Amino acid sequence: MISVPDVDPAGAFGRLAGFRAELHRCLTARSDALFELVDAVLCGDTPVRSLAELSLSGAHRRGHGSVYAGLNRGRIDIDRLRSALAVVPVPRAADGRIVLAVDVTCWLRPEAHTSSSRVLCHTYGRAKDAHIGVPGWPYSVVVALETGRHSWTAPLDARRLQPGDDAATVTADQLRDVVQRLIDAGHWQPGQADIWIVADAGYDGPRLALLLQDLPVEVVVRMRSDRVLRRAAPFREPGTMGRPKRHGGEFLFSDSASWGTPDTSITTDTRLYGAATVLAWQRLHPRLTHRTAWIGHTGTLPVIEGTVILLRVERLPSGATAKPVWLWSSIPDADPVTVDLLWQAFLRRFDIEHTFRMLKQTLGWTSPKLRDPAAADRWTWLLLAAYTQLRLARTLVADLRRPWERPALPHRLTPARIRRGFRHLHAQTGTPASAPKPSRPGPGRPPGRRNNRPATRHDVHIATRSDRPNSTTRHKPSAAPRPRRIG
């Protein structure tokens, strides 16, 4: 089912104008400079390369100095802006439920020695068959997914991971805040389908489900292909001595002999992947131990049951060899209809990668060379607000396609093509920013005088946090094969 956006131009225009007015009210210091900076990003026709070039846009009526002054010394009411993003209509899946995706993307700053709070971020594909750690600022982003043959998402929140933060705890708090704001905005009512949260293999799905168990959410995460889960404990016969068993037999992802008969088996023909075969097993759980993330847990470790889904596809769009995908859902007894929706919801998670690409390559999220991480946070929220305005303007602008581009239906225009026509819409919406006042630049440092106050240099933190002892010690990788994971 294709989700068609709002086709009421009057209603869409009113929501766009209302969001722009609310955005201006969220900017509590240097609001006019920051608001016109967002308009300069939206009204440009080329990818954003630098902040100084944005000051030359017709939508930005101030000098280039106000751009940097606004980011460095401006203020944004982040809580109010989060609420403004939650009030905007949220896209829904084919069955009418809300599907949220969470992932971490990095703003790489390898040479910014005077920037604080940098963490060694893992990057992929920057060298042949190697994953390199590059210093940068990792951001955890939550978006709402949408169905249809496009890659639109609805960004709802972004948080920078501080050195020493536990990524799982920060993500759980972030998702809790997003879900609560969606409930307060009326997007979810009691009796409606639970909200689904999809994430990649970097997240601990069972732990995330435990931390969010008091909310109307279900978690769907990808698991590594070397995981080992346990079945439910067998029935205890009367008269049996000793402590009751908490875990049943092993379920090895790498050993098909341990799988047994699946509870669900589905074969579907897809447009991109060909024949897709889905197998599911109910009530499987990891065997938790008092290590790593659970080292501080007091009392008996919980048994977190869920449904394991194995997805095999015939081909990939890129032509590469398709590998099996293992998913874990916090729904312990998912029926065939739910299983069929779960794996499709997970595949929509890759739309968040297109959103990251749009933010970085077109809107220039990582282009500015900002020193202060607080300024980077302000720039991040401004771009999330800009992307939200593009989403609200999907039915209000005409398609200004290039001669070599294919025509597209109005509801299938990409964010970049919506941005081309936003400058014509900008003249109709107007701007709440006041006209700039005449001013004269300061004298600056006298010629020939050296800077006697050099900026402080900061070290790079190895990781956000790890509960393992001596986690900051770097060891030489072993040539021995990796042992089998037991949880």
C-alpha positions in Angstrom: 0.0 0.0 0.0 1.4 3.4 -0.9 0.9 6.2 1.6 -0.1 9.4 -0.2 0.7 12.6 1.6 -1.9 15.3 2.4 -3.5 16.5 -0.9 -5.2 19.5 0.7 -3.1 22.5 -0.4 -4.8 24.9 2.0 -4.3 22.6 4.9 -0.7 21.9 4.0 0.1 25.6 3.5 -1.4 26.4 6.9 0.6 23.7 8.6 3.8 24.9 6.9 3.2 28.5 7.9 2.3 27.5 11.5 5.5 25.4 11.8 7.6 28.3 10.5 6.1 30.6 13.1 6.6 28.1 15.8 10.2 27.5 14.7 10.9 31.2 15.1 9.5 31.2 18.6 11.8 28.3 19.5 14.8 30.4 18.6 15.4 32.4 21.8 18.6 34.2 21.0 19.7 35.6 17.6 16.4 34.2 16.3 16.3 36.2 13.1 19.8 35.2 12.0 19.2 31.5 12.7 15.8 31.6 11.0 17.2 33.2 7.9 20.0 30.6 7.9 17.3 27.9 7.6 15.7 29.8 4.8 19.0 30.1 3.0 19.4 26.3 3.2 15.9 25.7 1.9 16.1 28.2 -1.0 19.4 27.1 -2.4 19.6 25.3 -5.7 23.0 23.6 -5.1 24.4 21.4 -2.3 25.5 23.4 0.8 29.3 23.6 0.9 30.0 26.3 3.5 28.2 28.7 5.8 29.7 31.7 4.1 28.1 30.8 0.8 24.7 30.6 2.5 25.0 34.2 3.6 25.0 35.2 -0.1 21.6 33.7 -0.6 18.7 36.1 -1.3 16.8 34.6 1.7 19.6 35.6 4.0 19.6 39.4 4.4 22.5 39.6 6.9 26.2 39.4 6.7 28.3 36.3 6.9 29.4 37.2 10.4 25.8 36.8 11.7 25.8 33.2 10.5 28.7 32.2 12.7 27.5 34.4 15.6 24.1 32.8 15.5 25.5 29.3 15.7 28.1 30.1 18.3 26.1 32.4 20.6 22.5 31.7 19.6 20.1 29.7 21.7 17.3 27.2 20.8 14.6 25.9 23.0 15.2 22.3 22.2 12.3 20.9 24.2 9.8 23.2 22.5 11.3 22.4 19.0 10.9 18.6 19.8 7.3 19.2 20.6 6.8 21.2 17.4 8.2 18.3 15.4 5.9 15.8 17.2 2.8 17.9 16.5 3.4 17.7 12.7 1.4 14.9 11.1 3.4 11.7 11.5 3.5 9.1 8.6 2.2 5.7 9.2 2.8 2.2 7.9 0.4 0.3 5.7 -1.5 -1.1 8.6 -1.9 2.3 10.2 0.6 2.0 13.0 3.6 4.3 13.7 7.0 2.8 12.9 10.1 4.5 14.3 13.7 3.9 13.2 16.7 4.8 15.3 20.3 4.8 14.2 23.6 6.6 15.0 25.4 8.7 12.3 28.7 10.5 12.9 29.8 14.0 12.1 33.5 13.2 11.4 36.0 15.8 12.7 39.4 14.1 12.4 41.5 17.3 12.4 39.5 19.3 14.9 42.0 19.1 17.7 40.5 22.1 19.5 37.0 20.6 19.5 35.9 18.9 22.6 33.7 15.8 23.2 35.0 13.9 20.1 34.6 10.2 20.1 36.4 7.6 18.0 33.6 6.7 15.5 33.6 3.5 13.4 33.5 4.1 9.7 33.0 1.6 6.9 34.4 1.5 3.4 37.1 4.1 3.9 39.8 1.5 3.3 39.9 -1.9 1.6 38.4 -4.5 3.8 39.0 -2.4 6.9 36.9 -0.5 9.4 38.7 2.6 10.6 38.0 4.7 13.7 37.8 8.4 12.9 37.3 11.1 15.6 33.9 12.8 15.4 30.6 13.6 17.0 28.1 10.6 17.0 24.4 11.5 16.8 21.5 9.3 17.6 18.6 10.1 15.3 15.0 8.9 15.6 12.7 9.2 12.5 9.2 8.0 11.7 9.1 5.7 8.6 6.6 5.9 5.7 5.5 3.3 3.2 5.6 3.8 -0.6 8.2 3.8 -3.3 10.3 6.7 -1.9 12.7 7.4 0.9 10.9 10.1 2.9 11.1 10.0 6.7 9.9 12.3 9.5 12.9 13.3 11.8 11.7 13.6 15.4 14.8 13.8 17.5 18.6 13.9 17.5 21.0 13.6 20.4 24.7 13.8 20.5 26.4 11.0 22.4 28.7 12.4 25.0 31.9 10.6 26.0 31.1 8.1 28.7 27.4 7.7 27.7 25.9 4.3 27.5 24.4 4.2 24.0 21.7 1.8 25.0 20.5 3.9 27.9 20.6 7.1 25.9 18.7 5.5 23.1 16.1 4.1 25.5 15.6 7.6 27.1 15.5 9.2 23.7 12.8 6.8 22.4 10.8 7.1 25.6 10.7 10.9 25.2 9.7 10.6 21.5 7.0 8.1 22.2 5.6 10.2 25.0 5.5 13.3 22.9 3.7 11.4 20.1 1.1 10.3 22.7 0.7 13.8 24.0 0.3 15.1 20.5 -2.6 12.7 19.9 -0.9 10.5 17.3 -1.5 7.4 19.5 -4.6 6.5 21.4 -5.3 3.6 23.7 -6.7 0.7 21.7 -4.6 1.5 18.6 -1.8 -0.8 17.3 1.5 -0.6 19.3 4.3 1.6 17.9 7.1 -0.4 16.4 10.8 0.5 16.8 13.2 -0.9 14.2 17.0 -0.9 14.6 20.1 -2.5 13.2 22.4 -5.0 14.8 24.3 -2.4 16.8 21.5 -2.3 19.3 20.7 -4.8 22.1 17.1 -5.6 21.2 16.2 -7.5 24.4 17.6 -4.9 26.6 15.9 -2.1 24.7 12.6 -4.0 25.0 13.1 -4.4 28.7 13.8 -0.7 29.2 10.7 0.3 27.2 8.3 -2.4 28.5 6.0 0.1 30.2 5.3 1.9 26.8 3.0 0.7 24.0 6.0 -0.2 21.8 7.5 -3.4 20.3 11.1 -3.7 19.2 12.4 -5.2 16.0 16.2 -5.5 15.7 18.6 -7.3 13.4 20.9 -9.8 15.1 24.3 -11.1 14.1 24.4 -14.5 12.3 26.6 -16.0 15.1 24.1 -15.5 17.9 22.9 -18.3 20.1 19.4 -18.1 21.7 17.6 -20.4 24.1 14.2 -21.9 23.9 11.6 -21.8 26.7 12.3 -23.9 29.8 10.8 -27.4 29.6 7.9 -28.3 31.7 9.0 -29.4 35.2 7.7 -32.8 36.1 6.3 -33.4 39.5 8.8 -34.8 42.1 11.8 -33.4 40.3 14.5 -32.3 42.7 16.8 -29.3 42.3 16.4 -25.8 41.0 14.0 -25.3 38.1 15.5 -24.7 34.7 15.3 -21.2 33.3 16.5 -22.0 29.8 15.7 -24.7 27.3 17.7 -26.0 24.4 20.0 -23.9 22.2 19.0 -22.3 19.0 22.1 -21.6 17.0 21.8 -19.3 14.1 24.7 -21.0 12.3 23.4 -24.5 12.8 20.2 -25.4 11.0 20.0 -28.7 12.8 19.1 -26.8 16.0 16.3 -24.8 14.5 13.5 -27.4 14.5 10.2 -26.8 12.7 9.4 -23.1 12.3 6.1 -21.8 13.7 5.7 -19.6 10.6 6.8 -20.1 7.0 6.0 -17.5 4.3 7.1 -17.1 0.7 6.4 -13.7 -1.0 7.4 -12.3 -4.4 8.8 -8.8 -4.1 9.7 -6.3 -6.8 13.3 -5.5 -5.6 14.4 -8.8 -4.0 12.6 -11.4 -6.0 11.2 -14.4 -4.0 11.5 -13.7 -0.2 11.3 -16.7 2.2 10.5 -15.9 5.8 10.8 -18.4 8.7 9.9 -17.6 12.3 10.3 -19.3 15.6 8.4 -18.1 18.7 9.5 -17.7 22.3 13.3 -17.6 22.0 15.4 -15.5 24.4 19.1 -14.8 25.0 20.8 -16.3 28.0 21.9 -13.2 30.0 24.9 -13.1 32.2 26.3 -10.6 34.6 28.7 -9.2 32.1 28.9 -6.1 29.8 25.6 -4.3 29.8 24.1 -6.4 32.6 27.0 -6.2 35.0 25.2 -3.7 37.3 21.9 -5.5 37.3 20.8 -6.5 40.7 18.8 -9.7 41.4 17.9 -12.4 39.0 18.5 -11.6 35.3 15.2 -11.5 33.3 14.1 -13.9 30.6 13.1 -11.7 27.6 11.3 -13.8 25.1 10.6 -12.9 21.5 10.1 -14.1 18.0 13.2 -14.9 15.7 12.7 -14.3 12.0 15.0 -15.5 9.3 14.7 -13.7 6.0 16.2 -15.0 2.7 15.8 -13.1 -0.6 16.5 -14.2 -4.1 18.6 -11.2 -5.1 19.7 -7.7 -4.1 19.1 -4.5 -6.1 22.8 -3.9 -6.4 23.4 -7.4 -7.8 25.5 -8.5 -4.8 25.0 -11.9 -3.2 22.1 -11.9 -0.7 22.9 -13.0 2.8 20.3 -14.3 5.3 19.0 -11.7 7.7 18.2 -12.6 11.3 15.6 -10.5 13.1 14.4 -10.5 16.7 11.1 -9.1 17.7 9.9 -8.5 21.3 6.5 -10.0 20.4 6.9 -13.5 21.8 4.1 -15.2 19.9 3.9 -13.3 16.6 1.3 -14.8 14.2 2.0 -15.1 10.4 0.3 -11.8 9.6 2.5 -10.0 12.1 5.6 -11.8 11.0 4.9 -10.7 7.4 4.6 -7.1 8.5 7.7 -7.2 10.8 10.3 -8.1 8.1 8.8 -5.5 5.7 8.9 -2.8 8.5 12.6 -3.7 9.0 13.4 -3.2 5.4 11.9 0.3 5.5 14.6 1.1 8.1 17.1 1.7 5.3 15.2 4.9 4.5 17.0 6.5 7.4 20.2 6.1 5.5 18.8 8.1 2.6 17.8 10.8 5.2 21.4 10.9 6.5 22.6 11.2 2.9 20.3 14.1 2.2 21.3 15.9 5.4 25.0 15.4 4.7 25.4 15.7 0.9 22.6 18.2 0.0 21.8 20.2 3.1 25.5 20.3 4.2 25.1 19.0 7.7 28.8 18.1 8.1 30.2 20.8 5.9 30.7 23.6 8.5 34.0 23.5 10.4 32.5 24.3 13.8 34.6 24.1 16.9 32.0 24.1 19.7 29.9 20.9 19.9 27.0 23.1 21.2 27.1 25.0 17.9 27.0 21.7 16.1 23.9 20.8 18.0 22.2 24.0 17.0 23.1 23.4 13.3 21.8 19.9 13.6 18.4 21.0 14.9 18.1 23.7 12.3 18.6 21.2 9.5 16.0 18.9 11.1 13.6 21.8 11.0 14.5 22.5 7.4 13.9 18.9 6.4 10.5 19.0 8.2 9.6 22.1 6.1 10.4 20.2 2.9 8.2 17.4 4.0 5.3 19.8 4.7 5.8 21.4 1.3 5.5 18.1 -0.7 2.1 19.1 -2.2 2.8 22.8 -2.5 5.6 23.1 -5.0 5.9 22.2 -8.7 8.5 19.8 -10.0 11.4 21.7 -11.4 13.1 18.7 -12.9 16.3 18.8 -15.0 16.0 17.9 -18.7 17.8 14.6 -18.1 15.6 13.5 -15.2 12.5 11.3 -15.4 9.1 12.8 -14.6 7.8 11.9 -11.2 4.3 11.8 -9.7 3.6 14.7 -7.2 3.6 12.4 -4.2 6.9 10.7 -5.3 9.1 13.8 -5.5 12.4 13.4 -3.7 13.4 15.9 -0.9 16.1 17.4 -3.3 13.5 18.1 -6.0 11.1 19.7 -3.4 14.0 21.9 -2.3 14.3 23.3 -5.9 10.9 24.8 -5.8 10.8 25.9 -2.2 12.2 29.3 -3.1 9.0 30.1 -5.0 7.0 29.0 -2.0 9.1 31.1 0.3 7.8 34.3 -1.2 4.2 33.2 -0.3 4.8 32.1 3.2 6.8 35.2 4.2 9.2 35.3 7.1 8.7 36.2 10.8 12.2 37.4 11.0 12.6 41.2 11.2 14.7 43.2 8.8 18.3 43.6 9.7 19.5 46.8 11.3 22.5 48.6 9.9 25.7 47.9 11.7 29.5 48.3 11.3 31.9 45.4 11.8 34.3 45.5 14.7 38.0 46.5 14.3 39.3 42.9 14.9 42.8 42.1 15.8 45.3 44.8 14.8 47.5 43.8 11.8 50.8 42.1 12.9 49.6 41.2 16.4 49.7 37.5 17.1 47.0 35.6 18.9 48.2 35.2 22.5 45.2 33.1 23.6 45.4 29.9 21.5 42.4 27.5 21.7 42.6 24.6 24.1 43.3 21.2 22.5 41.3 18.2 23.5 41.9 14.5 23.4 39.8 12.0 21.5 37.8 9.5 23.6 38.1 5.9 22.5 34.4 5.0 22.9 31.2 6.2 24.5 31.3 3.6 27.3 32.0 0.0 28.0 31.4 -2.0 31.2 34.3 -4.3 30.4 37.4 -3.8 32.5 40.3 -2.1 30.8 38.0 -1.3 27.9 40.2 1.6 26.8 43.3 -0.6 26.4 44.0 -1.3 22.8 45.0 -4.9 22.1 46.5 -6.4 19.1 43.8 -8.4 17.2 44.2 -12.1 17.5 44.5 -14.4 14.4 42.5 -17.1 16.2 38.9 -17.6 15.0 36.2 -15.7 16.9 34.5 -17.8 19.6 30.9 -18.6 19.4 28.6 -16.1 21.0 26.3 -17.6 23.7 23.8 -14.8 24.2 
